[in-house]
């Protein structure tokens, strides 16, 4: 019996170390991928539009930082919480910094979230937030560029719960988990990035 317990403990310890090693490898490969990824451009001709119906492409963001969030209007909890966190963080930014930032909600459910729906939804949140929608293929290509796949099934939309801070050149600067980032922490991260 003692041999079995010792063997099980050894296997358990080995599995724990293996799991830690795999988690570290995944984290390092993710960081390496983010560091070596090219610019995350939003090319023209993809039929992306904002909540007013105006076309959206890379020129829209010229010289400014972007804070990207993928979400949808029927989301019961994650999206409204993330957008309220973002709203509170934006309220803490001085106007001189806020003009150097474009906060963007990308519609993860573009078939249901057209411009008019997004415009009504954003009325609750900070007026600086821009919503982007368009064909599913274009939205999914954007999400893939951010290594943030979106899955749609049975009316449910599985989407990333992170904020993506993107520099003026389209480089991914930081990925912040919206569920654990406070408005104060988000405002602080934005201030640091905007004051560079």
Phi and psi restraints in degrees (value plus and minus 20) as a CYANA .aco file:
   2 UNK   PHI     -81.3   -41.3
   2 UNK   PSI     -59.4   -19.4
   3 UNK   PHI     -83.2   -43.2
   3 UNK   PSI     -61.0   -21.0
   4 UNK   PHI     -83.8   -43.8
   4 UNK   PSI     -63.0   -23.0
   5 UNK   PHI     -83.4   -43.4
   5 UNK   PSI     -65.3   -25.3
   6 UNK   PHI     -81.9   -41.9
   6 UNK   PSI     -61.5   -21.5
   7 UNK   PHI     -85.1   -45.1
   7 UNK   PSI     -62.5   -22.5
   8 UNK   PHI     -85.1   -45.1
   8 UNK   PSI     -59.7   -19.7
   9 UNK   PHI     -84.3   -44.3
   9 UNK   PSI     -60.8   -20.8
  10 UNK   PHI     -84.8   -44.8
  10 UNK   PSI     -63.4   -23.4
  11 UNK   PHI     -84.7   -44.7
  11 UNK   PSI     -62.8   -22.8
  12 UNK   PHI     -81.3   -41.3
  12 UNK   PSI     -63.3   -23.3
  13 UNK   PHI     -83.9   -43.9
  13 UNK   PSI     -62.8   -22.8
  14 UNK   PHI     -83.0   -43.0
  14 UNK   PSI     -63.8   -23.8
  15 UNK   PHI     -83.9   -43.9
  15 UNK   PSI     -58.9   -18.9
  16 UNK   PHI     -83.4   -43.4
  16 UNK   PSI     -65.4   -25.4
  17 UNK   PHI     -84.4   -44.4
  17 UNK   PSI     -59.5   -19.5
  18 UNK   PHI     -82.2   -42.2
  18 UNK   PSI     -65.7   -25.7
  19 UNK   PHI     -80.6   -40.6
  19 UNK   PSI     -62.8   -22.8
  20 UNK   PHI     -84.5   -44.5
  20 UNK   PSI     -60.7   -20.7
  21 UNK   PHI     -84.6   -44.6
  21 UNK   PSI     -61.9   -21.9
  22 UNK   PHI     -85.8   -45.8
  22 UNK   PSI     -61.0   -21.0
  23 UNK   PHI     -82.6   -42.6
  23 UNK   PSI     -62.6   -22.6
  24 UNK   PHI     -84.2   -44.2
  24 UNK   PSI     -63.4   -23.4
  25 UNK   PHI     -82.1   -42.1
  25 UNK   PSI     -61.8   -21.8
  26 UNK   PHI     -84.0   -44.0
  26 UNK   PSI     -62.5   -22.5
  27 UNK   PHI     -84.1   -44.1
  27 UNK   PSI     -64.1   -24.1
  28 UNK   PHI     -87.2   -47.2
  28 UNK   PSI     -60.0   -20.0
  29 UNK   PHI     -88.4   -48.4
  29 UNK   PSI     -54.9   -14.9
  30 UNK   PHI     -85.3   -45.3
  30 UNK   PSI     -62.9   -22.9
  31 UNK   PHI     -85.4   -45.4
  31 UNK   PSI     -60.4   -20.4
  32 UNK   PHI     -85.4   -45.4
  32 UNK   PSI     -61.1   -21.1
  33 UNK   PHI     -83.2   -43.2
  33 UNK   PSI     -61.6   -21.6
  34 UNK   PHI     -85.2   -45.2
  34 UNK   PSI     -58.9   -18.9
  35 UNK   PHI     -91.2   -51.2
  35 UNK   PSI     -51.7   -11.7
  36 UNK   PHI    -119.9   -79.9
  36 UNK   PSI     -25.5    14.5
  37 UNK   PHI     -84.7   -44.7
  37 UNK   PSI     126.1   166.1
  38 UNK   PHI     -96.2   -56.2
  38 UNK   PSI    -198.8  -158.8
  39 UNK   PHI     -78.8   -38.8
  39 UNK   PSI     123.9   163.9
  40 UNK   PHI    -116.7   -76.7
  40 UNK   PSI      62.3   102.3
  41 UNK   PHI    -107.6   -67.6
  41 UNK   PSI     129.0   169.0
  42 UNK   PHI    -130.2   -90.2
  42 UNK   PSI      64.9   104.9
  43 UNK   PHI     -86.3   -46.3
  43 UNK   PSI     133.3   173.3
  44 UNK   PHI     -88.2   -48.2
  44 UNK   PSI     145.0   185.0
  45 UNK   PHI      61.6   101.6
  45 UNK   PSI      -8.5    31.5
  46 UNK   PHI    -119.1   -79.1
  46 UNK   PSI     -18.5    21.5
  47 UNK   PHI      43.3    83.3
  47 UNK   PSI       9.2    49.2
  48 UNK   PHI    -102.6   -62.6
  48 UNK   PSI     116.1   156.1
  49 UNK   PHI    -154.8  -114.8
  49 UNK   PSI     139.8   179.8
  50 UNK   PHI    -114.1   -74.1
  50 UNK   PSI    -191.8  -151.8
  51 UNK   PHI     -89.0   -49.0
  51 UNK   PSI     -30.7     9.3
  52 UNK   PHI    -118.1   -78.1
  52 UNK   PSI     -25.2    14.8
  53 UNK   PHI      73.4   113.4
  53 UNK   PSI     -20.9    19.1
  54 UNK   PHI     -95.1   -55.1
  54 UNK   PSI     122.8   162.8
  55 UNK   PHI     -82.4   -42.4
  55 UNK   PSI     125.5   165.5
  56 UNK   PHI    -144.5  -104.5
  56 UNK   PSI     106.4   146.4
  57 UNK   PHI    -168.9  -128.9
  57 UNK   PSI    -193.6  -153.6
  58 UNK   PHI     -78.5   -38.5
  58 UNK   PSI     -52.8   -12.8
  59 UNK   PHI     -81.5   -41.5
  59 UNK   PSI     -47.3    -7.3
  60 UNK   PHI     -82.1   -42.1
  60 UNK   PSI     -46.9    -6.9
  61 UNK   PHI    -125.1   -85.1
  61 UNK   PSI     -12.4    27.6
  62 UNK   PHI     -67.5   -27.5
  62 UNK   PSI     102.6   142.6
  63 UNK   PHI      54.5    94.5
  63 UNK   PSI     -14.8    25.2
  64 UNK   PHI    -141.7  -101.7
  64 UNK   PSI     133.9   173.9
  65 UNK   PHI     -94.9   -54.9
  65 UNK   PSI     132.9   172.9
  66 UNK   PHI    -141.4  -101.4
  66 UNK   PSI     123.0   163.0
  67 UNK   PHI    -138.4   -98.4
  67 UNK   PSI      88.0   128.0
  68 UNK   PHI    -118.3   -78.3
  68 UNK   PSI     118.0   158.0
  69 UNK   PHI    -157.7  -117.7
  69 UNK   PSI     109.4   149.4
  70 UNK   PHI    -114.6   -74.6
  70 UNK   PSI     102.9   142.9
  71 UNK   PHI    -177.6  -137.6
  71 UNK   PSI    -199.3  -159.3
  72 UNK   PHI    -167.9  -127.9
  72 UNK   PSI     133.9   173.9
  73 UNK   PHI     -90.8   -50.8
  73 UNK   PSI     -44.5    -4.5
  74 UNK   PHI    -109.2   -69.2
  74 UNK   PSI     -18.5    21.5
  75 UNK   PHI     -80.4   -40.4
  75 UNK   PSI     106.6   146.6
  76 UNK   PHI     -96.1   -56.1
  76 UNK   PSI     -46.0    -6.0
  77 UNK   PHI    -164.8  -124.8
  77 UNK   PSI     -71.4   -31.4
  78 UNK   PHI     -80.1   -40.1
  78 UNK   PSI     -68.7   -28.7
  79 UNK   PHI     -86.9   -46.9
  79 UNK   PSI     -69.8   -29.8
  80 UNK   PHI     -81.6   -41.6
  80 UNK   PSI     -55.3   -15.3
  81 UNK   PHI     -86.4   -46.4
  81 UNK   PSI     -65.6   -25.6
  82 UNK   PHI     -82.1   -42.1
  82 UNK   PSI     -63.9   -23.9
  83 UNK   PHI     -89.8   -49.8
  83 UNK   PSI     -49.8    -9.8
  84 UNK   PHI     -91.9   -51.9
  84 UNK   PSI     -58.8   -18.8
  85 UNK   PHI     -79.1   -39.1
  85 UNK   PSI     -65.4   -25.4
  86 UNK   PHI     -82.6   -42.6
  86 UNK   PSI     -64.3   -24.3
  87 UNK   PHI     -78.2   -38.2
  87 UNK   PSI     -66.3   -26.3
  88 UNK   PHI     -85.6   -45.6
  88 UNK   PSI     -57.3   -17.3
  89 UNK   PHI     -86.5   -46.5
  89 UNK   PSI     -62.3   -22.3
  90 UNK   PHI     -85.1   -45.1
  90 UNK   PSI     -54.9   -14.9
  91 UNK   PHI     -82.1   -42.1
  91 UNK   PSI     -46.7    -6.7
  92 UNK   PHI    -104.5   -64.5
  92 UNK   PSI     -30.0    10.0
  93 UNK   PHI    -104.0   -64.0
  93 UNK   PSI     116.8   156.8
  94 UNK   PHI     -84.6   -44.6
  94 UNK   PSI     126.9   166.9
  95 UNK   PHI     -72.8   -32.8
  95 UNK   PSI     -55.2   -15.2
  96 UNK   PHI     -84.2   -44.2
  96 UNK   PSI     -49.9    -9.9
  97 UNK   PHI    -106.2   -66.2
  97 UNK   PSI     -57.7   -17.7
  98 UNK   PHI     -79.1   -39.1
  98 UNK   PSI     -55.0   -15.0
  99 UNK   PHI     -89.6   -49.6
  99 UNK   PSI     -34.1     5.9
 100 UNK   PHI    -113.8   -73.8
 100 UNK   PSI     -11.7    28.3
 101 UNK   PHI    -149.2  -109.2
 101 UNK   PSI     120.2   160.2
 102 UNK   PHI    -139.3   -99.3
 102 UNK   PSI      83.8   123.8
 103 UNK   PHI     -99.8   -59.8
 103 UNK   PSI     109.4   149.4
 104 UNK   PHI    -149.0  -109.0
 104 UNK   PSI     108.0   148.0
 105 UNK   PHI    -122.1   -82.1
 105 UNK   PSI      97.8   137.8
 106 UNK   PHI    -112.5   -72.5
 106 UNK   PSI     107.6   147.6
 107 UNK   PHI     -88.5   -48.5
 107 UNK   PSI      91.0   131.0
 108 UNK   PHI     -96.8   -56.8
 108 UNK   PSI     -34.4     5.6
 109 UNK   PHI    -146.3  -106.3
 109 UNK   PSI      45.6    85.6
 110 UNK   PHI     -85.4   -45.4
 110 UNK   PSI     -42.0    -2.0
 111 UNK   PHI     -85.7   -45.7
 111 UNK   PSI     -52.6   -12.6
 112 UNK   PHI    -118.4   -78.4
 112 UNK   PSI     -46.8    -6.8
 113 UNK   PHI    -123.5   -83.5
 113 UNK   PSI      58.4    98.4
 114 UNK   PHI    -101.1   -61.1
 114 UNK   PSI     158.8   198.8
 115 UNK   PHI     -74.7   -34.7
 115 UNK   PSI     -66.1   -26.1
 116 UNK   PHI     -85.0   -45.0
 116 UNK   PSI     -60.6   -20.6
 117 UNK   PHI     -83.6   -43.6
 117 UNK   PSI     -64.0   -24.0
 118 UNK   PHI     -85.0   -45.0
 118 UNK   PSI     -59.9   -19.9
 119 UNK   PHI     -80.9   -40.9
 119 UNK   PSI     -64.0   -24.0
 120 UNK   PHI     -85.0   -45.0
 120 UNK   PSI     -61.7   -21.7
 121 UNK   PHI     -83.0   -43.0
 121 UNK   PSI     -62.7   -22.7
 122 UNK   PHI     -92.6   -52.6
 122 UNK   PSI     -32.8     7.2
 123 UNK   PHI     -75.3   -35.3
 123 UNK   PSI     -46.4    -6.4
 124 UNK   PHI     -97.6   -57.6
 124 UNK   PSI     -41.3    -1.3
 125 UNK   PHI    -132.7   -92.7
 125 UNK   PSI    -194.1  -154.1
 126 UNK   PHI     -80.1   -40.1
 126 UNK   PSI     116.3   156.3
 127 UNK   PHI     -86.8   -46.8
 127 UNK   PSI     -35.3     4.7
 128 UNK   PHI     -97.1   -57.1
 128 UNK   PSI     -36.1     3.9
 129 UNK   PHI     -90.7   -50.7
 129 UNK   PSI     109.0   149.0
 130 UNK   PHI    -123.7   -83.7
 130 UNK   PSI     116.1   156.1
 131 UNK   PHI    -123.2   -83.2
 131 UNK   PSI     124.1   164.1
 132 UNK   PHI    -147.0  -107.0
 132 UNK   PSI     113.4   153.4
 133 UNK   PHI    -159.2  -119.2
 133 UNK   PSI     152.9   192.9
 134 UNK   PHI     145.6   185.6
 134 UNK   PSI    -184.3  -144.3
 135 UNK   PHI     -82.2   -42.2
 135 UNK   PSI     126.8   166.8
 136 UNK   PHI     -74.2   -34.2
 136 UNK   PSI     -62.8   -22.8
 137 UNK   PHI     -80.2   -40.2
 137 UNK   PSI     -59.7   -19.7
 138 UNK   PHI     -89.8   -49.8
 138 UNK   PSI     -61.1   -21.1
 139 UNK   PHI     -84.2   -44.2
 139 UNK   PSI     -65.1   -25.1
 140 UNK   PHI     -85.6   -45.6
 140 UNK   PSI     -53.6   -13.6
 141 UNK   PHI     -86.4   -46.4
 141 UNK   PSI     -59.8   -19.8
 142 UNK   PHI     -81.7   -41.7
 142 UNK   PSI     -67.4   -27.4
 143 UNK   PHI     -80.7   -40.7
 143 UNK   PSI     -60.6   -20.6
 144 UNK   PHI     -84.7   -44.7
 144 UNK   PSI     -55.8   -15.8
 145 UNK   PHI     -83.5   -43.5
 145 UNK   PSI     -48.4    -8.4
 146 UNK   PHI    -114.5   -74.5
 146 UNK   PSI     -11.1    28.9
 147 UNK   PHI      31.4    71.4
 147 UNK   PSI      30.9    70.9
 148 UNK   PHI    -159.4  -119.4
 148 UNK   PSI      52.6    92.6
 149 UNK   PHI     -83.2   -43.2
 149 UNK   PSI     128.0   168.0
 150 UNK   PHI    -133.3   -93.3
 150 UNK   PSI     114.7   154.7
 151 UNK   PHI    -143.9  -103.9
 151 UNK   PSI     112.6   152.6
 152 UNK   PHI    -139.0   -99.0
 152 UNK   PSI     109.2   149.2
 153 UNK   PHI    -178.1  -138.1
 153 UNK   PSI     112.9   152.9
 154 UNK   PHI      30.8    70.8
 154 UNK   PSI      21.1    61.1
 155 UNK   PHI      58.5    98.5
 155 UNK   PSI     -22.3    17.7
 156 UNK   PHI    -119.7   -79.7
 156 UNK   PSI     121.7   161.7
 157 UNK   PHI    -139.0   -99.0
 157 UNK   PSI      94.1   134.1
 158 UNK   PHI    -111.5   -71.5
 158 UNK   PSI      99.2   139.2
 159 UNK   PHI    -157.6  -117.6
 159 UNK   PSI     141.2   181.2
 160 UNK   PHI     -84.8   -44.8
 160 UNK   PSI     128.3   168.3
 161 UNK   PHI    -126.6   -86.6
 161 UNK   PSI       9.1    49.1
 162 UNK   PHI    -132.1   -92.1
 162 UNK   PSI     136.9   176.9
 163 UNK   PHI    -114.5   -74.5
 163 UNK   PSI     117.9   157.9
 164 UNK   PHI    -133.9   -93.9
 164 UNK   PSI      94.6   134.6
 165 UNK   PHI    -111.6   -71.6
 165 UNK   PSI      98.4   138.4
 166 UNK   PHI    -139.9   -99.9
 166 UNK   PSI     112.6   152.6
 167 UNK   PHI     -95.5   -55.5
 167 UNK   PSI     150.8   190.8
 168 UNK   PHI     -78.0   -38.0
 168 UNK   PSI     -48.9    -8.9
 169 UNK   PHI    -107.4   -67.4
 169 UNK   PSI     -16.5    23.5
 170 UNK   PHI      68.6   108.6
 170 UNK   PSI      -9.4    30.6
 171 UNK   PHI    -106.9   -66.9
 171 UNK   PSI     116.9   156.9
 172 UNK   PHI     -94.2   -54.2
 172 UNK   PSI      95.7   135.7
 173 UNK   PHI    -111.3   -71.3
 173 UNK   PSI     -58.0   -18.0
 174 UNK   PHI    -181.9  -141.9
 174 UNK   PSI     128.7   168.7
 175 UNK   PHI    -142.0  -102.0
 175 UNK   PSI      97.1   137.1
 176 UNK   PHI    -134.1   -94.1
 176 UNK   PSI     105.6   145.6
 177 UNK   PHI     -90.2   -50.2
 177 UNK   PSI      99.3   139.3
 178 UNK   PHI     -86.2   -46.2
 178 UNK   PSI     -50.2   -10.2
 179 UNK   PHI     -88.8   -48.8
 179 UNK   PSI     -44.7    -4.7
 180 UNK   PHI    -137.5   -97.5
 180 UNK   PSI     -18.1    21.9
 181 UNK   PHI    -115.0   -75.0
 181 UNK   PSI     102.9   142.9
 182 UNK   PHI    -100.6   -60.6
 182 UNK   PSI     140.7   180.7
 183 UNK   PHI     -76.5   -36.5
 183 UNK   PSI     -58.2   -18.2
 184 UNK   PHI     -85.8   -45.8
 184 UNK   PSI     -63.1   -23.1
 185 UNK   PHI     -86.4   -46.4
 185 UNK   PSI     -60.7   -20.7
 186 UNK   PHI     -85.3   -45.3
 186 UNK   PSI     -64.9   -24.9
 187 UNK   PHI     -79.8   -39.8
 187 UNK   PSI     -60.9   -20.9
 188 UNK   PHI     -82.8   -42.8
 188 UNK   PSI     -65.0   -25.0
 189 UNK   PHI     -83.4   -43.4
 189 UNK   PSI     -59.8   -19.8
 190 UNK   PHI     -86.7   -46.7
 190 UNK   PSI     -62.0   -22.0
 191 UNK   PHI     -80.4   -40.4
 191 UNK   PSI     -66.0   -26.0
 192 UNK   PHI     -79.6   -39.6
 192 UNK   PSI     -67.0   -27.0
 193 UNK   PHI     -85.8   -45.8
 193 UNK   PSI     -59.7   -19.7
 194 UNK   PHI     -96.0   -56.0
 194 UNK   PSI     -42.9    -2.9
 195 UNK   PHI    -109.8   -69.8
 195 UNK   PSI     -21.7    18.3
